[in-house]
């Protein structure tokens, strides 16, 4: 568990090969003052919003293959994607994410690895 809110609990995958959870690894890649500050601020604003209201389906961009449950935030235009699985309005499991450098996650070696890790 990463964070507990009244409306939702945030969890993250923690691989045995890493010290940090996948969510923590995501934020470590984009420290304050980097070129993606605005995108990180947008993602943090969405996390705050979800924490207050719950993991409602409309807050997520469906990104995975049909039926695998993989989604991403933010749903608005951004240079970054943070991947997650929404199990319910109250349970959200985060993976990792990165720079959206291709038109689809399937075309990106980096992003496709993050999506496949969640599946």
Residue frames relative to the residue before (quaternion, step in Angstrom):
aa qw qx qy qz dx dy dz
X 1.0000 0.0000 0.0000 0.0000 0.00 0.00 0.00
X 0.2777 -0.7633 0.5684 0.1309 3.53 -0.98 0.98
X 0.7902 -0.0806 0.0961 0.5999 3.56 0.86 -1.00
X 0.2025 -0.7547 0.6134 0.1147 3.52 -1.15 0.73
X 0.0327 -0.7776 0.6274 -0.0244 3.54 -0.83 1.09
X 0.6377 -0.5221 0.3854 0.4151 3.55 -1.20 0.32
X 0.7522 0.4104 -0.2056 0.4728 3.57 0.99 -0.89
X 0.8150 0.0318 0.0433 0.5770 3.61 1.12 -0.60
X 0.2459 -0.7239 0.6177 0.1842 3.55 -1.27 0.46
X 0.2663 -0.7494 0.5906 0.1367 3.56 -1.01 0.93
X 0.0475 -0.7669 0.6400 -0.0016 3.54 -0.93 1.03
X 0.1041 -0.7817 0.6066 0.1002 3.55 -1.24 0.29
X 0.5324 -0.5930 0.5020 0.3360 3.52 -1.22 0.62
X 0.0720 -0.7683 0.6347 0.0412 3.54 -1.08 0.78
X 0.2321 -0.7947 0.5502 0.1089 3.55 -0.38 1.27
X 0.5657 -0.6277 0.4204 0.3305 3.59 -1.01 0.79
X 0.6661 0.5262 -0.2997 0.4355 3.58 1.14 -0.55
X 0.7348 0.3748 -0.2144 0.5230 3.60 1.26 -0.14
X 0.5047 -0.6408 0.4888 0.3094 3.55 -1.19 0.60
X 0.7566 0.3710 -0.1809 0.5071 3.57 0.99 -0.89
X 0.5474 -0.5603 0.4893 0.3835 3.54 -1.28 0.34
X 0.6595 -0.5073 0.3688 0.4145 3.57 -1.24 0.30
X 0.6240 0.5273 -0.3417 0.4645 3.62 1.03 -0.70
X 0.6574 0.4958 -0.3077 0.4768 3.58 0.94 -0.84
X 0.6198 0.5384 -0.3350 0.4623 3.60 1.04 -0.75
X 0.6106 0.5532 -0.3445 0.4500 3.57 1.03 -0.80
X 0.7273 0.4359 -0.2541 0.4653 3.58 0.72 -1.04
X 0.5871 0.5755 -0.3655 0.4365 3.61 1.13 -0.55
X 0.6381 0.5510 -0.3214 0.4312 3.60 1.09 -0.68
X 0.7795 0.2829 -0.1245 0.5449 3.58 1.18 -0.57
X 0.0420 -0.8394 0.5419 0.0056 3.61 0.46 1.19
X 0.6668 -0.4898 0.3782 0.4152 3.53 -1.27 0.45
X 0.7654 0.3238 -0.2703 0.4861 3.55 -0.93 0.96
X 0.5212 0.6255 -0.4303 0.3899 3.60 1.24 0.04
X 0.7036 -0.4803 0.3321 0.4049 3.56 -1.31 0.17
X 0.7146 0.4492 -0.2412 0.4790 3.60 1.24 -0.34
X 0.2189 0.8173 -0.5077 0.1626 3.60 1.19 0.46
X 0.6652 0.5073 -0.3106 0.4513 3.60 0.88 -0.90
X 0.6583 0.5016 -0.3022 0.4730 3.59 0.99 -0.83
X 0.6420 0.5066 -0.3180 0.4797 3.59 0.99 -0.80
X 0.6306 0.5289 -0.3305 0.4618 3.59 0.99 -0.82
X 0.6354 0.5240 -0.3214 0.4674 3.58 1.03 -0.79
X 0.6629 0.4953 -0.3037 0.4722 3.59 0.92 -0.89
X 0.6499 0.5071 -0.3181 0.4684 3.60 0.94 -0.84
X 0.6278 0.5256 -0.3355 0.4659 3.59 1.01 -0.78
X 0.6490 0.5020 -0.3152 0.4769 3.60 1.00 -0.78
X 0.6378 0.5196 -0.3317 0.4617 3.59 0.97 -0.79
X 0.6362 0.5171 -0.3193 0.4752 3.58 1.01 -0.79
X 0.6504 0.5235 -0.2999 0.4614 3.56 0.96 -0.95
X 0.6672 0.4879 -0.2890 0.4830 3.58 0.92 -0.94
X 0.6299 0.5466 -0.3271 0.4444 3.58 1.01 -0.80
X 0.6908 0.4759 -0.2685 0.4735 3.57 1.05 -0.75
X 0.8176 0.3054 -0.1126 0.4749 3.57 0.90 -0.95
X 0.5608 -0.5753 0.4065 0.4351 3.58 1.20 -0.41
X 0.5677 -0.6129 0.4430 0.3253 3.54 -1.29 0.38
X 0.0034 0.8302 -0.5552 0.0504 3.55 0.58 1.17
X 0.6129 -0.6182 0.3589 0.3368 3.55 -0.94 0.94
X 0.6534 0.5523 -0.3210 0.4062 3.60 0.99 -0.76
X 0.6161 0.5699 -0.3423 0.4225 3.62 1.23 -0.26
X 0.7173 0.4538 -0.2256 0.4783 3.59 1.28 -0.13
X 0.3530 -0.6849 0.6027 0.2076 3.52 -1.26 0.67
X 0.3364 -0.7403 0.5435 0.2084 3.61 -0.59 1.11
X 0.0660 -0.8490 0.5228 -0.0375 3.55 -0.59 1.18
X 0.6725 0.5305 -0.3134 0.4100 3.58 1.00 -0.67
X 0.6747 -0.4164 0.3828 0.4741 3.50 -1.28 -0.46
X 0.6861 -0.4933 0.3328 0.4185 3.55 -1.18 0.52
X 0.8512 0.1994 -0.1652 0.4565 3.53 -0.89 1.04
X 0.6047 0.5853 -0.3802 0.3837 3.63 1.16 -0.15
X 0.4615 -0.7388 0.4000 0.2849 3.59 1.28 -0.16
X 0.4839 0.6697 -0.4451 0.3454 3.60 1.22 0.05
X 0.0033 -0.7784 0.6260 -0.0469 3.51 -0.94 1.04
X 0.2417 -0.7532 0.5886 0.1668 3.53 -1.33 0.07
X 0.1485 -0.7167 0.6632 0.1567 3.50 -1.34 0.33
X 0.5853 -0.1564 -0.7927 -0.0679 1.54 -2.18 1.17
X 0.5395 -0.6092 0.4626 0.3517 3.56 -1.28 0.25
X 0.6314 0.5095 -0.3376 0.4772 3.58 1.23 -0.27
X 0.7052 -0.4486 0.3309 0.4381 3.56 -1.30 0.17
X 0.1697 0.7674 -0.5950 0.1682 3.53 -0.85 1.05
X 0.4704 -0.6626 0.5031 0.2941 3.56 -1.22 0.46
X 0.7173 0.3926 -0.2295 0.5279 3.58 1.30 -0.18
X 0.1309 -0.7472 0.6429 0.1061 3.52 -1.31 0.46
X 0.1111 -0.7402 0.6603 0.0612 3.53 -1.09 0.87
X 0.2360 -0.8181 0.5155 0.0964 3.57 -0.54 1.21
X 0.0359 0.7922 -0.6044 0.0766 3.51 -1.11 0.80
X 0.2718 -0.6939 0.6256 0.2306 3.50 -1.40 0.07
X 0.2324 -0.7551 0.6038 0.1059 3.52 -0.81 1.11
X 0.2046 -0.8013 0.5526 0.1035 3.56 -0.38 1.23
X 0.7631 -0.1276 0.1071 0.6245 3.54 1.13 -0.74
X 0.7130 -0.4055 0.3246 0.4710 3.58 -1.27 -0.12
X 0.7500 0.4133 -0.1951 0.4782 3.58 1.19 -0.56
X 0.7606 0.3077 -0.1772 0.5435 3.62 1.23 -0.20
X 0.0298 0.7877 -0.6098 0.0825 3.55 -0.75 1.16
X 0.1274 -0.7935 0.5940 0.0359 3.58 -0.74 1.10
X 0.2069 -0.8029 0.5526 0.0847 3.56 -0.65 1.16
X 0.2208 -0.7033 0.6585 0.1518 3.44 -1.29 0.67
X 0.6593 -0.4424 0.3909 0.4655 3.52 -1.00 -0.88
X 0.1161 -0.7835 0.6041 0.0883 3.55 -1.23 -0.22
X 0.0909 -0.8106 0.5764 0.0496 3.52 -1.24 -0.17
X 0.7531 -0.3596 0.3062 0.4580 3.48 -1.35 -0.43
X 0.3460 -0.7111 0.5757 0.2078 3.54 -0.92 0.97
X 0.0285 0.8522 -0.5148 0.0893 3.55 -0.04 1.35
X 0.7202 0.2994 -0.2192 0.5861 3.57 1.33 0.12
X 0.6522 -0.5310 0.3480 0.4142 3.60 -1.20 0.22
X 0.7905 0.1163 -0.0817 0.5958 3.60 1.10 -0.56
X 0.6043 -0.5678 0.4084 0.3817 3.58 -1.19 0.49
X 0.5965 0.5916 -0.3608 0.4050 3.60 1.12 -0.63
X 0.6744 0.4977 -0.2824 0.4667 3.59 1.15 -0.63
X 0.6744 0.4788 -0.2807 0.4870 3.59 1.22 -0.35
X 0.4494 -0.6970 0.4912 0.2663 3.58 -0.71 1.08
X 0.6831 0.4995 -0.2837 0.4510 3.56 0.89 -0.96
X 0.7223 0.4458 -0.2630 0.4588 3.58 0.69 -1.08
X 0.6362 0.5293 -0.3485 0.4401 3.60 0.96 -0.75
X 0.6129 0.5373 -0.3530 0.4593 3.62 1.05 -0.66
X 0.6628 0.5060 -0.3073 0.4586 3.60 0.96 -0.85
X 0.6511 0.4977 -0.3166 0.4776 3.58 0.98 -0.82
X 0.6705 0.5029 -0.3008 0.4550 3.60 0.88 -0.92
X 0.5956 0.5662 -0.3623 0.4398 3.62 1.08 -0.62
X 0.6747 0.4925 -0.2889 0.4678 3.58 1.04 -0.74
X 0.6438 0.5085 -0.3260 0.4698 3.57 1.10 -0.63
